[in-house]
């Protein structure tokens, strides 16, 4: 997605060989034009999948998840990272380890909002080691629902999440795939056919 | 806003005389049709205010904040409830006490994204005791920016937040104003002119 890649090139800040900060347009301040485009693109990619629900995780997944849900005309559910006092229902949970924050969070979704009838599109802002993505898939599977695939805004292809999800047979659609952040430069994977064994 | 009131009546769950759970359409699962309407209505109410930025707080404020920002054609910034490892910038912060969770969180916004040139519309899902709203206003004022007003999805008018904000001269627009949750019934304030000393 060209608009997204341009934003990453122009405004992304490389903090290390593995950390890209995109808080001017994606996960602190949100660019409304870009976010609409992101929703449209995920909806286009999964338009034939008969999606009944979008699932994401707070907080940075909410914006792309919502825009996709609006385009598809289905509800979006966001998993919570800790239990809310007013979420005392029967919960579907999964443990998610964050390599960035070096901590494990339990993510949870009320059993009411993902059911065995659902075909779920999982959306997230980043795919790095894949732990959040796998946790969301685990929740969908615990509900007896089907994972239609993953829509990822920015995939850090040099980390293992993308390979992990694809090796489990999941469809992963990433709007920007980053091959490297080394030497302070963002290198995108411009053409998937060039990439062997991702 | 009739669609919102209908949703509250049909799907809201009253947990106590002060707690209304609306996680089927607002803050866990999100109804895309309702959320678009919410954004349109806030944009309409503040259309003459020359808003340059929408400010909200994670997580439940992001959806209404984003939809309003899209309608107004401006960026939305969401304050974080704890510091992120990749948000190491110069931060504008405020302390917010949650009566529901009985804990104090520091909310923070990067100084880069709210500046003295901004006229800021603050959006949140609930207004109860007004602590989060006041914290957001404090951040805007610390940036030297102007608060154009507050757009609140659900105001619990029987708690003190609404009176507190209005007494400070802030414009508060709430899409549903709840007068009482007693006896397991949601009583709306249907007409503001009927209400004395709110």
Interface residues (C-beta under 8 A of the other chain):
Chain A: X15 X19 X21 X23 X24 X25 X28 X29 X30 X31 X32 X35 X36 X58 X59 X62 X63 X66 X67 X69 X70 X73 X74 X75 X76 X77 X78 X80 X84 X85 X86 X87 X100 X101 X109 X110 X112 X113
Chain B: X15 X19 X21 X23 X24 X25 X28 X29 X30 X31 X32 X35 X36 X58 X59 X62 X63 X66 X67 X69 X70 X73 X74 X75 X76 X77 X78 X80 X85 X86 X87 X100 X101 X109 X110 X112 X113
